[in-house]
Amino acid sequence: MAWEFAGGQPIYQQIIRSMEIQIVSGKYHPGEKIPAVRELAAQAGVNPNTMQRALTELEREGLLYSRRTSGRFVTENESTIREARRTLAEQFISEMFKNLENLGMKRGEIIEAIDHWKE
């Protein structure tokens, strides 16, 4: 996977979002072991401490869990994954509306555009 980072948001937060997307989209399956911190950090081109911070947050969210000497794994709790997917979808929709409003579109125009897109 190619890691791309944008300015304006801390890298660890961008890593969290990227990993969330990979988990909820099925790139990483429930119960699957993820690569080690150093391996992921090398792939992303970031400091291992930055990657560690992101993975720790994903554990706190319940999307990952650790086994003492075996590494980190994706949760097997399907409801946690569904909830993360719903939260990401809401964030994407909110960002989309903000972007369209920044283009000068009113809510009614946005809804028309969505209705047209569904056809």
Residue, then its C-alpha position, 0 to 999 in steps of 0.5 A: m500500500a502506498w502511504e500518502f500524507a497531507g499537511g494540516q493534520p498530524i501524521y499519526q491521525q492520518i495513519i489511524r484513518s488509513m488503518e481504519i479504512q483498511i480494516v473496515s474495507g476488508k484489506y485486513h480481515p478480522g483476527e488477522k495479524i498486522p505487520a510489526v510496528r517497525e515494518l509498518a513504519a518503514q512502509a509508511g516512511v515514518n518514525p516507529n514512535t509515530m506508528q506506535r502512537a497510531l496503533t495504540e489509538l486503534e487498540r484503544e478504539g477496539l479495532l486492534y488487540s495485542r497478544r503479548t508475544s505474538g503481535r497485534f491483530v484485527t478485532e474479531n468483533e464484527s459490531t466494532i468493525r461495523e461501527a467504525r465503518r459507519t463513523l467513517a462514512e459519516q465523516f466522509i459525508s460531512e466532508m463532502f457536504k462541506n466541500l460542496e458548500n465551499l463551492g457555493m452549493k446550497r443544501g437543495e442543490i446538493i440533494e438534487a445532485i445526489d438524487h441525480w447521481k443515484e439514477 
